[in-house]
């Protein structure tokens, strides 16, 4: 097992940030974006060929974000928001830029 840091930590005033990542041997594009109305972060996941796998996944602390979607073509490990100073709350608009939140994936294959 290996812990993978997902480089989706936008800086400053960015409202969208994408990264191409390899998770358990498969390539995905992850795009994190904000919704200013509810002051929250969301995530879109696309396969390597650009096909949408999951859209509008709310980023919340304390859960495997992929669990409800295990029937889809997703990597088998958990994807989660790590609380680095959120004090148990979900990430607000500044949480990634100021280092209070980070996204990680736990690989289950080697």
C-alpha angles and dihedrals in degrees: 000000000000133000114227121198110218110219097222097122104129119201133218116343098346114137097183129041127173133192133181108223139176113226118183091338099312126102121231136170113227119195120190118195140169134239108208093196095065094021092232141128125241133189134216120196122201130182121241090268092055097256115145112248100170129002129192099012107172114231108232133167122243103028143084099255092202097050097095090051101049090121089066128078095275134134113273099236130083122271113202146166110243115217106228095166107337091114092225098311126118117262115279123207094281099039098100096040094051095043100248092120137033135177121234138178124205110215115217098190127059 
